[in-house]
Amino acid sequence: MPVMDSAYNLARWLARNDHDAEDLVQETYMKAFRNFRSFQVGSNFRAWVYCILRNTFLNSRTGPRANPCISLDSEDEQPDFAVETDTPESILTKRLDSALVQSAIDDLPLHYREALLLCDVEQMSYREMAEILSIPIGTVMSRLARARKLIRQFLRTHATSQSTSSSQRIAALVAGSQDQALDNPLVVGPEL
């Protein structure tokens, strides 16, 4: 289906949950198929689908179905691999960096997060974003600038405290893995 992957990416960022994102994309495409006669030939199909997705998401947060569903599936159903090329220290550092950026994006107000994701993740033009969000192009640019400024501020304030604590955590993990290796030669390092 056209633009399904990029629609899922946006839905994932908006819903912050894989299952809800899948439901959101499915509902978006059902609405798009049901109302395809309202699509104007020659207009931007991707923007039309994104507009439906955004409106569906916003309605799901305010309507009678606004109560969240609780998933009974386990999040850790991925296979464990015996061989890893990264060291535990590098894995921890990557996770800390990713978690910090993810936290910065998650802390943004919805209208800033939407603009940032449409531009930087989905690589949409300002015109497409303005059409999807139903706002002027100047507002799109303003929201992007403010979102990026907020992320920079968040990363600056948290990076200094995180760098000290993460280096201490890495040192503790390395020291702990060396102690474990002396006690049990089969243990290679801490499990992440």
Helices and strands as residue ranges (DSSP letters): H 4-15, H 18-34, G 36-38, H 45-62, H 88-106, H 110-116, I 117-121, H 126-133, H 137-183
